[in-house]
Amino acid sequence: MNRVQRQALPVIAAVVAGVAVIVGVKVLASGDKPAEETSTRTAAVREGCVGLTVASSSEKAGLMAQLAAAYNQRDRLPAGQCVDVTVVSSGSGDVEKALVHGWDATLAGANVPRPDVWSPAGSLWLQLLRHDQTQADVPSVLGTGKPGSVTATPLVIAMPKDRATALGWPRTPIGWADITRLATDPRGWGAVGHPEWGRFTLGKTNPTVSTSGMAAIVGQLAAAAGTSSDLRAADLAKPAVLRQFAAVEAAVVHYGDTTLTFSANLLDADKRGKGASYVSAIAMEEKSVADYNEGNPSGDPQTLSGASPPTVPLVAVFPKEGTLFSDNPFAVLDAAWVTPQKKAGATDFLAFLREKDQQEIFVRAGFRGADLKPNGALVAAGVATASDGPVLTVPSPAVLAQCRVVWQSQRKPARALLLMDVSGSMDEAAATDGNGSSRMELAKQAATTALGELTDRDEIGLWTFTTSTASHAAVQEVVPVAAMKTNQTALRLAIEGLEPGGGTPLYQATEQAFDHMATLADDGHITGVILLTDGKNEFAPYSDINALIDGHDGASGIHDRSIETGVRVFTVAYSSGSDYQPLQQISEATRARAYDATAGTNIVSVLTQLISNF
């Protein structure tokens, strides 16, 4: 697909500067430009107008924001009053959790205001919200009517074109059964004549927060059960189904809260000529494949200019057993804060989005039209095929909830080290905390909360770092890496007892933690370091970021060793004093993701999202 095919219509191009979008957790993953991804742009509601907040799934939020800006300029008057629409980029799973009890902002992700309209990537989140609110015995915030759909895109198995071709694509249909065979074959890609590609690996998001992750586990389970119709609870209890599901999960390199982590890291690896070293396939939406091939993984129209396409493009493999469509519903919330005027504005904005000109913009951006037929431009570009497999039925709310339970029991376990900065600056007050809490106090609360997302099968340890003198780094093992089942109490007590003091030997601590986890790495665990720091490297004896990444004293750096061992370093920039660029470089070098929690009080949501990688 070329740039000309992806250009927006004139009415949209004219209002790019007026976009109103709020980006939540700031992405510093490899391949992303922080200035483009992290800025928070808000628009004040005009006097006399109704403000309407739309929480949109991230893959379409940028496009929705441009369309909202065009809508606002039209001065349409639903119910006799103008409407100003603000689009908020938000994880579908995060919003679902936040809405269960009406609205809990602490669960919604950083900087996500209370929405009037929710447009997750797929209707399965509406099903899960209905289930979870029923279980909590609280009134539903969803209306009784069926929400309209904004646009649609199927969940596909995205594969580098050379690998898909080796499996027979596009002539031979490929599905989850083929993935299972390849993932379990000890020869790896050698089974299809390419031993140089190593073992088969899969990138897949966490289904508790991500639509593609949830759709993938439904597709995997339906394929294992041999059904393209309703997936039943009885299917999820069959040993053969669970074995096949677990076999695919064993191939996962790590999970995550967004497919952007995988596509951005793959694009970076492609530019380095090492795409084969990262991942063999990614479970993601077809639209995201189009974005990747543009060299614009975020899918935001504002970041398209100047993007460089990858050397090896991805293709969208529609699973032969069937898949779910992300139908992008537009659900007007039935809540006390959504006034009749807001509901009228929401109805009119949806009508605007479904008009022919706006629908054409969605299609040009890689989505599908209302008929759900394969996108002609993607077919012409060799990204997709002209025919699809079966379309799966979204399971009932109870079965969807059970799918989450199955994943928790069968997913690949984590083996992680929490590496916490306890330098003196952690004793300073969090910048935006009205209660005067220190950074350390908030970090303790966040770490305890986030670790609660892990299960007994996961392994976790705690190290701290500071300096005892100007020439001596104090990197300390506080709790050895061990199963949560035995480590949970020790971790909680150790975190509660942390005291700040000293400087920040960031690079030396990172190297030592990485080296330690490299000795513990194996194919049976997602192995990594969770690095939280509120500052920059202050340790003169080890102050060269390039030495950390590329090696020194004859030893290889964390970049090459990450490829060898699979160890990743997920970093958190905590406070305005954090040095973003080195943290981004560290995560990029280890094919992980950097998170920004400089607001201080958003540290709980940021760490919880980071934990979803495990």
C-alpha positions in Angstrom: 0.0 0.0 0.0 1.5 3.3 -1.0 1.3 6.8 0.6 -1.1 8.0 -2.1 -3.6 5.3 -1.2 -3.4 6.2 2.5 -4.0 10.0 2.1 -7.0 11.3 4.0 -9.7 13.3 2.3 -9.4 17.1 2.2 -11.8 17.8 5.0 -9.6 15.9 7.3 -6.3 17.2 6.1 -7.5 20.7 6.7 -8.0 20.1 10.4 -4.9 18.2 11.4 -3.8 21.1 13.5 -7.0 21.0 15.5 -6.8 17.5 16.7 -8.0 16.9 20.3 -6.5 13.7 21.7 -5.1 12.7 25.0 -2.4 10.0 25.0 -2.2 8.1 28.3 0.9 6.1 29.2 3.7 7.6 27.2 5.3 5.0 25.0 9.1 5.2 24.7 9.4 1.8 22.9 12.0 1.3 20.2 11.1 3.0 17.0 8.7 5.5 18.6 9.5 9.2 18.9 8.6 10.5 22.3 7.8 13.9 21.1 5.2 12.5 18.9 3.8 9.9 21.2 4.0 11.6 24.6 2.5 15.0 24.1 -0.9 15.6 25.7 -3.0 17.8 23.5 -6.4 18.9 24.8 -9.0 21.3 23.5 -11.2 23.5 25.7 -14.9 23.1 25.2 -16.3 26.2 23.5 -18.7 28.3 25.5 -22.2 27.1 25.0 -21.2 23.7 23.6 -21.5 20.2 25.1 -18.2 18.4 25.8 -18.2 14.8 24.8 -15.3 12.5 25.8 -14.8 9.3 23.7 -12.4 6.6 25.0 -11.0 4.9 21.9 -8.8 1.9 21.5 -5.3 3.0 20.7 -4.9 1.6 17.1 -7.6 4.0 15.8 -7.4 6.8 18.4 -5.3 9.1 16.2 -7.6 8.7 13.2 -10.7 9.2 15.4 -9.2 12.4 16.9 -8.7 13.8 13.4 -12.3 12.9 12.5 -13.5 14.5 15.8 -11.7 17.7 14.9 -13.4 17.7 11.5 -16.8 17.1 13.2 -16.2 19.9 15.7 -15.6 22.3 12.9 -18.8 21.4 11.2 -20.8 23.0 14.0 -23.6 20.4 13.8 -26.3 21.1 16.3 -27.8 17.8 17.7 -30.6 18.7 20.1 -30.0 22.4 19.2 -26.6 22.6 20.8 -23.0 22.4 19.4 -20.8 19.5 20.5 -17.0 19.4 21.1 -15.7 15.9 20.9 -12.4 14.9 22.6 -10.9 11.5 21.8 -8.9 9.7 24.4 -6.5 6.9 23.6 -7.0 4.1 26.1 -6.5 0.4 26.5 -9.7 -1.5 26.1 -9.0 -3.8 29.0 -8.1 -0.9 31.3 -11.4 0.9 30.5 -13.3 -2.3 31.1 -11.8 -2.7 34.6 -12.4 1.0 35.4 -16.1 0.8 34.4 -17.0 -2.3 36.4 -17.9 -0.2 39.4 -19.1 2.9 37.5 -15.7 4.6 37.0 -12.5 4.0 38.9 -9.8 6.3 37.4 -7.0 4.5 39.1 -7.6 1.5 36.9 -8.0 3.3 33.6 -4.4 4.2 32.8 -2.6 7.5 33.1 -4.4 10.7 32.2 -7.6 9.0 31.0 -10.7 11.1 32.0 -14.1 9.6 32.6 -15.6 8.8 29.2 -19.1 9.4 27.9 -18.6 7.0 25.0 -16.5 3.9 24.9 -15.2 2.6 21.6 -13.0 -0.5 22.4 -11.5 -2.4 19.6 -14.0 -5.3 19.9 -17.5 -6.1 21.2 -16.0 -8.8 23.4 -15.1 -6.1 25.9 -18.8 -5.2 26.2 -19.5 -8.8 26.9 -16.9 -9.0 29.5 -18.1 -5.8 31.2 -21.6 -7.1 31.3 -20.3 -10.3 32.9 -18.1 -8.5 35.4 -20.8 -6.0 36.4 -23.3 -8.9 36.9 -20.7 -10.7 39.1 -20.2 -7.5 41.1 -24.0 -7.0 41.4 -23.9 -3.5 40.1 -26.1 -1.8 37.5 -24.8 -2.0 33.9 -23.3 1.2 32.4 -24.2 -0.2 28.9 -27.5 0.5 27.4 -29.9 -2.2 26.2 -29.5 -1.4 22.5 -26.8 -2.8 20.2 -24.0 -0.3 19.8 -23.2 0.8 16.2 -19.9 -0.2 14.7 -17.4 2.5 13.7 -15.2 0.3 11.5 -13.7 -3.3 11.5 -10.6 -5.3 11.2 -9.9 -9.0 11.8 -7.4 -10.6 14.2 -4.7 -12.1 12.0 -1.4 -13.9 12.5 1.1 -11.3 11.2 4.3 -12.9 9.8 7.3 -11.6 7.9 6.6 -12.4 4.3 9.5 -14.7 3.8 8.4 -16.9 6.7 4.8 -17.0 5.6 5.9 -17.9 2.1 8.0 -20.8 3.6 4.7 -22.1 5.1 3.0 -22.0 1.7 1.2 -18.6 2.0 -0.8 -17.3 0.1 -1.6 -20.6 -1.8 -1.8 -22.8 1.3 -4.2 -21.7 4.1 -2.4 -21.4 7.5 -3.9 -21.6 10.9 -3.3 -22.1 14.6 -2.8 -25.9 14.1 0.2 -25.1 11.8 1.5 -22.7 14.4 1.2 -25.4 17.1 3.1 -27.9 15.0 5.9 -25.5 14.2 6.1 -24.2 17.8 6.4 -27.8 19.2 8.8 -29.1 16.6 12.3 -29.3 18.1 13.7 -28.4 14.6 11.9 -25.1 14.7 12.0 -23.4 11.3 14.3 -26.2 10.2 11.1 -28.3 9.8 10.3 -26.2 6.7 13.8 -25.9 5.4 15.1 -22.9 7.2 17.2 -23.9 10.3 18.9 -20.5 10.1 15.7 -18.9 11.5 15.9 -20.9 14.7 12.9 -21.8 16.8 9.4 -20.5 16.2 8.5 -17.5 18.5 5.3 -15.6 18.9 4.4 -12.1 20.1 1.0 -11.9 21.8 -0.6 -9.3 24.0 -2.1 -9.9 27.5 -5.8 -10.7 27.1 -6.7 -9.1 30.3 -5.9 -5.7 28.8 -5.7 -6.1 25.0 -8.2 -6.9 22.4 -5.8 -8.7 20.1 -4.7 -10.9 23.0 -8.3 -11.8 23.9 -9.2 -12.5 20.3 -6.2 -14.6 19.9 -7.0 -16.9 22.9 -10.6 -17.3 21.6 -9.2 -18.2 18.2 -6.6 -20.6 19.7 -9.2 -22.4 21.8 -11.8 -22.6 19.0 -9.1 -24.1 16.7 -8.1 -26.6 19.4 -11.7 -27.5 20.0 -12.5 -27.8 16.3 -15.4 -25.4 16.3 -16.1 -22.2 14.3 -19.4 -21.6 16.0 -20.1 -20.9 19.7 -17.2 -21.9 21.9 -18.6 -23.7 25.0 -17.5 -23.9 28.5 -17.2 -27.7 28.1 -14.6 -27.2 25.3 -12.4 -25.3 27.7 -12.2 -28.3 30.1 -11.0 -30.8 27.5 -7.3 -31.9 28.2 -6.5 -32.0 24.5 -7.7 -28.5 24.0 -5.6 -27.2 27.0 -2.5 -29.1 25.8 -2.7 -27.5 22.3 -3.4 -24.1 23.8 -0.4 -24.4 26.2 1.9 -25.5 23.3 1.3 -22.2 21.5 1.7 -20.1 24.7 5.1 -21.8 25.3 6.3 -20.1 22.1 5.5 -16.6 23.4 8.5 -14.3 23.7 6.6 -12.0 26.1 3.1 -10.6 26.4 2.2 -6.9 26.6 -0.5 -4.3 26.8 -0.3 -3.3 23.2 0.8 -4.8 19.9 2.7 -1.5 19.3 5.5 -2.9 21.5 6.0 -5.9 19.1 5.6 -4.0 15.8 7.9 -1.1 17.0 10.6 -3.6 18.2 10.3 -5.7 15.0 10.7 -2.6 12.9 13.8 -1.6 14.8 15.2 -5.1 14.4 14.4 -5.0 10.7 16.3 -1.7 10.3 19.3 -3.3 12.1 19.1 -6.3 9.7 18.2 -8.6 12.6 14.4 -9.0 12.2 14.8 -12.8 12.4 16.2 -12.5 15.9 13.1 -10.9 17.4 9.9 -12.8 16.7 8.4 -15.2 14.0 4.8 -14.0 14.2 2.6 -11.6 16.0 -1.1 -11.9 16.8 -2.5 -8.5 15.8 -5.2 -6.7 13.8 -4.9 -6.6 10.1 -5.0 -2.8 10.2 -1.8 -2.9 12.4 -0.1 -4.9 9.7 -0.8 -2.1 7.2 0.6 0.4 9.7 3.8 -1.6 10.2 4.3 -1.9 6.4 4.1 1.9 6.2 6.9 2.1 8.8 4.3 3.8 11.2 3.5 1.2 13.9 1.4 3.6 15.9 -1.1 4.1 13.1 -1.4 7.8 14.0 -1.7 9.9 10.8 0.5 12.6 12.4 3.5 10.2 12.6 3.2 8.9 9.0 5.2 11.7 7.4 8.8 10.6 7.0 8.2 7.0 8.0 10.4 4.3 6.4 8.9 1.0 5.4 10.6 -2.2 6.6 12.9 -4.2 4.4 10.8 -7.4 5.0 7.1 -6.5 5.2 4.5 -8.4 7.2 1.6 -10.3 5.7 -1.8 -10.8 7.3 -2.5 -14.5 7.7 -6.2 -15.0 8.2 -6.3 -18.2 10.4 -7.9 -21.1 8.4 -9.9 -22.3 11.5 -11.5 -18.8 11.8 -10.9 -15.6 13.7 -12.8 -12.8 15.4 -13.3 -9.4 14.0 -12.5 -6.3 16.0 -15.7 -4.5 15.2 -15.0 -1.3 17.1 -18.3 -0.7 18.7 -19.5 2.8 19.7 -21.1 2.4 23.1 -22.8 5.4 24.6 -22.7 4.9 28.4 -25.9 4.6 30.4 -24.4 6.5 33.4 -25.5 9.4 35.5 -22.8 11.7 34.1 -24.0 11.2 30.5 -26.7 13.8 30.0 -29.4 13.7 27.3 -27.4 16.4 25.5 -24.3 14.3 25.5 -26.3 11.3 24.3 -27.7 13.4 21.4 -24.2 14.5 20.6 -22.8 11.0 20.7 -25.6 9.7 18.4 -24.8 12.5 15.9 -21.0 11.9 16.1 -21.6 8.2 15.3 -23.8 9.1 12.4 -21.0 11.4 11.1 -18.4 8.6 11.5 -20.6 6.2 9.5 -21.0 8.6 6.6 -19.4 7.6 3.3 -16.6 10.0 3.3 -15.5 9.1 6.9 -15.8 5.4 6.2 -13.6 5.8 3.1 -11.0 7.3 5.4 -11.1 4.3 7.7 -10.6 2.0 4.7 -7.7 4.0 3.3 -6.1 3.7 6.7 -6.2 -0.1 6.5 -9.5 -0.9 8.1 -12.3 -2.8 6.4 -15.6 -1.4 5.2 -19.0 -2.3 6.6 -19.2 -5.4 4.3 -16.1 -6.8 6.1 -14.6 -7.9 2.8 -10.8 -7.9 2.5 -9.4 -4.5 2.0 -8.7 -4.2 -1.8 -5.6 -2.1 -1.3 -4.1 -4.6 1.1 -4.8 -7.4 -1.3 -3.3 -5.5 -4.2 -0.2 -4.8 -2.1 0.2 -8.5 -1.3 -0.5 -8.0 2.4 -3.8 -9.9 2.6 -5.5 -12.5 0.5 -8.7 -12.0 -1.5 -10.7 -14.5 0.6 -11.1 -15.2 4.3 -11.6 -18.2 6.5 -14.6 -18.6 8.8 -15.6 -15.7 11.1 -15.9 -16.8 14.7 -18.8 -16.0 16.9 -18.0 -13.9 20.0 -18.5 -16.3 22.9 -21.0 -15.7 25.7 -19.9 -13.4 28.6 -19.4 -16.4 30.9 -17.3 -18.3 28.4 -15.2 -15.2 27.6 -14.6 -14.9 31.3 -13.6 -18.5 31.5 -11.2 -18.0 28.6 -9.3 -15.5 30.8 -9.1 -18.1 33.5 -7.7 -20.7 31.0 -5.1 -18.3 29.9 -4.0 -17.5 33.4 -3.5 -21.2 34.1 -1.8 -22.1 30.9 0.2 -18.9 30.0 4.0 -18.9 29.9 5.2 -18.1 33.4 7.4 -15.1 34.3 10.8 -15.1 35.8 11.5 -11.4 36.6 13.7 -9.2 38.8 12.3 -6.0 40.2 15.3 -3.5 40.2 14.4 -0.4 42.2 16.2 2.8 42.5 16.6 3.8 46.2 18.8 6.8 45.7 18.3 9.9 47.8 16.0 11.7 45.3 13.4 9.0 45.9 12.7 10.7 49.2 11.5 13.9 47.4 7.8 14.6 47.1 5.9 13.3 44.1 5.4 16.3 41.9 1.6 16.0 41.5 0.6 14.2 44.7 -1.6 16.5 46.8 -1.0 14.4 49.9 2.7 15.1 49.9 3.7 11.5 49.5 7.3 10.9 48.5 8.3 9.1 45.3 9.4 6.2 47.4 6.1 5.9 49.2 4.2 5.9 45.9 6.6 3.5 44.3 6.2 1.0 47.2 2.4 1.1 46.9 2.7 0.7 43.1 5.1 -2.2 43.3 3.0 -4.1 45.8 -0.2 -3.5 43.7 1.4 -4.5 40.4 3.0 -7.7 41.8 -0.5 -8.8 42.8 -1.1 -9.4 39.0 1.3 -12.3 39.1 0.4 -15.9 40.0 1.9 -18.5 42.2 3.7 -20.0 39.1 5.6 -16.8 38.4 9.0 -16.1 39.8 10.1 -12.7 41.1 12.9 -11.2 43.1 13.9 -7.8 44.3 17.2 -5.9 44.0 17.9 -2.3 44.9 20.6 0.1 43.8 22.2 3.3 45.1 25.8 4.4 45.9 27.6 4.1 49.3 30.4 6.4 48.1 31.2 8.3 45.0 33.3 5.4 43.8 31.2 2.5 45.0 27.9 1.3 43.7 25.6 -0.5 46.2 23.6 -3.0 44.1 21.9 -5.3 46.6 20.0 -8.5 46.3 17.1 -8.0 48.8 14.9 -11.0 47.9 16.3 -13.8 45.6 14.3 -14.7 42.5 11.8 -17.5 43.5 8.2 -18.5 43.0 5.6 -16.0 44.1 4.0 -18.8 46.1 7.0 -18.7 48.5 8.2 -15.2 47.9 5.1 -13.1 48.3 5.4 -12.2 52.0 9.1 -11.6 51.8 8.7 -9.3 48.9 5.9 -7.3 50.6 7.9 -6.8 53.8 11.1 -5.9 51.9 9.4 -3.3 49.7 7.7 -1.8 52.8 11.2 -1.5 54.5 13.0 0.3 51.6 14.7 3.6 52.6 16.2 6.1 50.1 19.8 7.5 50.2 22.8 7.9 48.0 23.3 8.4 44.2 22.2 6.5 41.1 24.5 4.0 39.5 22.0 3.3 36.8 24.2 1.6 34.2 26.1 -0.6 36.5 23.0 -1.8 38.3 21.3 -2.5 35.0 24.3 -4.6 33.8 24.5 -6.6 37.0 20.8 -7.3 37.1 20.9 -8.3 33.4 23.8 -10.6 33.9 22.1 -12.3 36.9 18.9 -12.9 35.0 20.9 -14.2 32.0 22.1 -17.0 34.2 18.5 -17.9 35.1 17.0 -17.6 31.6 15.4 -20.6 29.8 12.8 -21.2 27.1 10.2 -22.1 29.7 9.9 -18.6 31.2 9.5 -15.0 30.1 12.7 -13.6 31.7 13.4 -10.0 32.3 14.3 -7.0 34.5 11.8 -4.4 35.7 13.9 -1.3 36.2 12.3 1.7 38.1 14.3 4.9 38.5 13.6 8.5 39.2 16.9 9.9 38.1 19.8 9.7 35.7 23.1 7.9 36.0 25.3 9.6 38.6 28.0 7.0 38.9 31.2 8.3 37.2 33.1 5.0 37.2 30.5 3.6 34.8 28.9 6.4 32.8 29.0 5.1 29.2 25.6 4.0 27.9 27.2 2.6 24.7 29.4 0.4 26.8 26.4 -1.1 28.5 24.6 -1.7 25.2 27.4 -2.7 22.9 29.9 -4.2 25.4 33.2 -3.3 27.0 36.4 -5.1 28.3 36.0 -7.7 25.6 32.5 -8.7 26.7 29.4 -8.3 24.6 26.8 -5.8 25.7 23.1 -6.3 26.6 22.0 -5.9 23.0 23.7 -9.0 21.7 23.2 -10.9 24.9 19.5 -10.2 24.9 19.3 -11.9 21.5 21.2 -14.9 22.8 19.4 -15.2 26.2 16.0 -13.7 25.7 16.4 -11.4 28.7 14.6 -8.1 28.4 14.8 -4.9 30.4 11.5 -3.0 30.8 12.2 0.5 32.2 10.1 3.0 34.0 11.0 6.7 34.0 9.8 7.9 37.4 9.8 11.7 37.9 10.8 14.6 35.7 14.4 14.1 36.7 14.5 10.7 34.9 16.7 10.6 31.8 14.4 9.3 29.1 16.8 8.7 26.3 19.1 6.2 28.1 16.1 4.3 29.4 14.7 4.1 25.9 18.0 2.9 24.6 18.2 0.2 27.3 14.7 -1.1 26.5 15.3 -0.8 22.7 18.5 -2.7 23.0 16.8 -5.6 24.8 13.7 -5.6 22.6 11.5 -4.5 25.4 9.5 -1.3 26.2 10.1 1.9 28.2 7.3 3.4 30.2 6.9 7.0 31.4 5.6 7.7 34.9 6.9 11.2 35.3 3.6 12.4 36.6 4.4 10.5 39.8 0.9 9.6 40.9 0.4 7.5 37.7 3.0 5.0 38.8 0.4 2.4 39.9 -1.2 2.2 36.5 2.1 2.3 34.7 3.6 -0.6 36.7 0.5 -2.6 36.3 0.6 -2.1 32.5 4.3 -3.1 32.5 3.6 -6.3 34.4 1.2 -7.3 31.6 4.4 -8.0 29.5 4.9 -11.0 31.8 
